[in-house]
Amino acid sequence: MKIVEIREKTIPISSPIRNAYIDFSKMTLSLVAVVTDVIRNGKPVIGYGFNSNGRYGQGKLMRERFIPRIMEADPATLMSDTGENLDPHKIWNCMFTNEKPGGHGERSVAIGTIDMAVWDAVAKIADKPLFRLLADRYGNGEANCKIFVYAAGGYYYPGQDHEKLKDEMRSYIDRGYTVVKKKIGGASLDEDLRRIDSILSVLQDGQKLAVDANGRFDLDTAIKYAKALSQYDLFWYEEAGDPLDFELQATLRNYYKNPMATGENLFSMQDARNLIRHGGMRPDRDWLQFDCALSYGLVEYLRTLDMLKEHGWSASRCIPHGGHQMSLNIAAGLGLGGNESYPDLFQPYGGFPDGVKVEAGYVTLPELPGIGFENKSDLICEMRKLAE
């Protein structure tokens, strides 16, 4: 058993939208296929992966460093101890050979993307949904297939007015979501508050709004927003300041008593640990958004979950960024609190397998081998172009 080829393609996911920090007009991602020599139904087992939106494709790093390390390794050193499957941890260690600690940057995205494809292949070889494999290996043996999801939207774009913003949010509610999210910090505080009021005017009992500043604010601005946002019962106030400014995050808790969220731009267990140690995050109400596809993959995410447990945090306080099926599987298998979702953006890479609907804010994962990409028809079409 061995990996016979790893392919990468950089694909545009451009859009005219923007948040408070970046626009997506030139956004790309890396699509990866890990081809094995295991044959099922007359075809090789292929694992697929891609990186989340907000970070660009990392094909150059993959082709120069990480793919060659895997392909040059003795295949026996990448197998499980039983010889019945590939070992994602050994493959991860192989990719990280000759890499210094720290300075996680873009390499965490490159490794995380390949890692996703490896886990997809491993679960397919085991002929299990990834969430079942994770529950058996690292959880309590019981998977929770019913996962909370929220609708991420509310971006700034040319021609957007309050009526269009309300129509967008109504469309999410009509599709079964109970929590929606909008961007803040890309307009004045007064205008952002008017937009918030517009959205709240279309929400009903049991439906909530989250807001996301995408790391835009300095401390003074973050506090001004915190004071203004305190009048609302928001689901959370997300990433007010620079993701590595743990002092800002810790100070903000003195001005905002309601739930806050951050972590999507922390790309290692060590950075996540520093947030827990120094960021003043509150395990009784705040949310952690670490995204495995950006932060070295599931192998590293398992280390992060172990760290959280050591610090008294429940995995149920994690709702990952990214809106992809990999995090849905992790949520179902390891007890996370839910997952982000992009109903209309970054397609076909976000979303759910065909036929999966949002009901009262939750989706139920079907029993599909691997991550389940094969049952998302628009996505698997793109993946097979790369692999076959």
N, C-alpha and C positions, 0 to 999 in steps of 0.2 A: 504494500500500500504506500502510495506516495503522491505528492503534488507534482504534476507533470508540466504545468504552465500557470503563470499568473499574468493576466492582462489588465491594463488600465487604459481608460479613455477619459479625457477631460471634456466635459459637456457644459454648454451654457444653460443657466437657469435665470437669465436676465429678466428684469421686470422694471417698470417705471416707478415702483414704490420706493419709499425711504422711511427710515426711522430717525431718531434724533441724532444719530451719529453717521450713518452711511446710507448711500443709495444702492440699489441692486441692479443698476443698468448694465454692469459688466460682471455680474456674479457667475461663478462656475462651480462645478463640483467634479470629483473623481468618481467614476464608476469602475469597479474592480470585479474580475471573475477569477476564482481560484479553481482550476481544473484538476481533478484527481484521476487516478487510474482505476477507481472503483466503478464498476459497471452495474447499472440498474435499468431494467427494461430496455437493454440494448444500447444504453447511452451512458457516458461518464457522468458521475456525480460532480456537479459544479456548484460552488458556493459563491454568493454575490454579496457585495457591500458597496456603500457609498458614504460620503461624508455629509454632514448636515449643512444647511444653508448658513450663510453668515461668515464662513471661511471658504477660501477658494480651493479649487482642485490642487492636488499635491502630486501630480504625476511625475514630475522631475525628481523629487525626493524618493519616491517609490522606485523608479527605474534605476537611479544611481546607487541607492544604498539598501533599501529594505527588501525588494524583490530578489536582487542577486544573492543576498545572504541566505535567504530561504532556499533558493534553487541550487546553491553551491554546497549546502549542508548534506551530510549523509542522511538519506531518508529515514533510516532507523532511529536517528536521534530526535526525530520530530513526531514519533509515534507514541501512543499511550503505552503504559507498562505491559498491558495485556496484548498489545499488537493488534487490537481489534479496531482501532480508530486513530485519527490524528490527535495530537495533544496541543490544544491552543496555548497552554502555558509554555511548553517547550518551543513552539513556533514564535511566541512573543519574545522569549529570551533570546532566540536566534536573531530576530530583527533588531534587538537592542544591543547586540554585540558591538563593542567599540564606540558606544555612545556615552558621553559624560552625563552624570546626574545634573539636574537643574536646567534652566534655559529651555523650557519645554516647547514653547513656540509652535511652529508649524509641523514639526516632526510628529507631534502627538496626533495630529489629524491624519497624517500619512499612515502611521501604524494603526490607528483606530479604524481606518477604513478597511485595511487588509484584515485586521482582526475580525471585523464583522463578517467578511466573506468566509473566513476560516470557521467561525462558529456555525454559519449557515451550512457549510459542508459537513461539519462534525455531526450536527443534528440530523442531517439527511442520511448520512452513513449509518447512524443509529436508528434511523427510521422513526424519529420522534419529532413532535413540535419542539422548538428550542425551549419554550417555557416549561415543558414537561422534563426535559433533560436538566434544566437548571434547578427545578424544584427537587429532583431526585439527587443531584450531585451536591448542591449547596444550600438548599432550603430544607423544609420539613417534610418533603415528599408530597405535599399538597399544593397544587397550583390554583390560583384564583383567576379564572378566565374572564371575569367581569371587571373591566378596568375603567376608572374615571378618565375622561378626556375633556379638555377645554378647547375652545376655538380661538386661535391666535389670528388677529387681524387688526383693523383700525390703523393701518399705515397711512402716512401722508402720501398723496399723489396729486398730480396736476388736475385741477377741476373738481377736486373733492369739496363738497359742501356738507352742511349738517344733515340735509335730507338724504344724501347718498350714504353718509355714515350710518344713519339710522336704518336705512334699507339694508345695508350690509349686515348690521347686527341682527335685524329681524330674520334675515335669511339663515343665520346660524341657529337662532332659537327655533325656527321652523324645522330645521334639520335634526333637532333633538338635543342640542347643547343647552346646558344650564349656566355655564360660565363662559364669558367672552372677554377678550382682551383688546385694549387699544394702546397705541403708542402715545407717549407724552414727551415733552422736551424739544419737539421740533417746531413748536409755535410758542407764543407767549404764554405765561401762566394763565392770564385771563382767558385767552382763546382755548387753551386746553381745558379749563374748567367749564367753559361753555360746551365744548365737545362732550365732556363727561356728562353734563346735565342732559344733553340731547340723547345720549345712549341710555341713561337711566330712565328717561321718559318712555322708552319702549320695552323695558324689562318688567317682568311681573314678579310676584312673590316667589321666592325660592331661586331666583335667577340673580347672578352677581356679575360684576365687572372687575377685572384686574387691569392695572396700568403698568406700563413698562417704559422706563427712561433710557434704557440701553447704555447706561454708564455715562450719561452726558453731563451730570451736574457736579459742580464743586460743592463744598460743604454748605455754604450759605444758601445756594439755590436749592439744594436738597432739603434743607430745613424749611425754606419758604414753601416748597411744594408739600412737605410733610404736614405743616400746619394747615395748609389749605385743604389737603386731602383728608384730614382728620374728620371733616364734617360728614364724610360719606362712609358707608359700610362696604368697603371694597374687599374683594377676595384677597388681593395683595397689592403692595407697592413694590415694584420690581427694579432691581439694579439701578439704584439712584445715582451712584458714583462709580468711578473707575473700579473694576472688579478686584483689583489688588490693593485698593485703599481700605484696608480693614479698619483703620481708625475712624474713617468717615462712617462706615457701616455701624460700627459700635456706638459712635456718638449719636447717630440718627435715632437709635432706639429711645433716647431720652425725649424725642419730639414726636414720635409716632408709635402709638401703643398697639395699633392694629397689625395684622400680619404683613411681613415683608418677605421678599424672595430674592435670591441671587445665586450665582454659582455657574451659570452656563458658560462663562468665559474663564473658568479655572480648569486647567487641563491635566492635572495630576493629583494623585492622592495627597502629596505633600502640600500643594496649594489648597486643596480642600481642607486639610487638617489645620492649616494656618487660619483659614476662615473660621473654623469651629473654635480654635484657640483664642483668636484675637478679634473676631468680627462682631462679637456681641449678639450672635444669632440665638434665638430663643426656641428651644425644642418643643415648647408647648403650643406655639402658634406660627412660627416662620417656616418657610419652604426652601428646599435646596434643589437646584436645577442642573446639576452636573449631567453632561451629555456624553455618553460612552463613545459615540462616533467622532467626537472631537478630542477626547481625553484618553488616548492610547487604547481605547476599546474596552471590552468586557473584562479582560484579564485585570486591567487596572481598576475597573469599576468594582470588582469584587474586593480589592484591597481597600477601596474607599468605603464600601459598606462595612467592612470589618472595623475600620477606623471609627466610623460613626457609632457603631455599637459600643466600642470601647469608651467613647465619650458620652454615652447615655442617650444617643439619638436613635430613633426608630427609622428603619428604611421607609416606613410609610410617610415620612416627611419629605421624601424625594419625589418630585414631579419633573422629569427630565425635559430639557429643551430639545427641539429638533423635529418632533412630529413624525418620527419614522417607526417602522414595525419592529426594529431591533429593540428599542426601549419599551415598546408594548410587551414584547416577550419577556424582557427583564422584569417589568412591573408584575406580570402574571406569575412568573416563576419565583420571584424573590421578594414579593410583598411591597413593592413601591406604591406610592400614593396615587399614581396616575401617570398621564403623559400629555404633552402638548399635541395639538393637532392644527394643521393648516387646511381648512376645507377647500380653499380656492387657490392657494399659492403654492409655488415650487413643485408643481405636478410634472411628471407622475410619481415623484419620489416620496411625497408625503401621503398620508391617508391609510386606508385599510384595505384588506382583501375584498374582492367583489362580493356584494351581498351583505357585507357587515354594515349595520346601521347604528347610529347613535340613538339611544333610547334613555330619556331622562338623565342625560349627561354621561352615560356609560356605553361601552361597546363590549361585546362578548366575542372572544377570540375563537375561531374555528380550529379544529384539530388538523393542522396541515404540517407536513414534515418540514424541518428547518425553520426559517424565519417566516415563511409563508408567502414569499414573493411570487411564486408560480401562480397563485390565485388572484393576483392583481394584474389584470390583463394588459393595461397600458404600460405598466412598469416592466413586466417580464418580457414584453416585446422589445423594449430598449435593451434589457440585459442580454437577451439571446442574440441580438445583433453583435454585441461585443464577444460573446462566448462561442457562438457557433458559426 
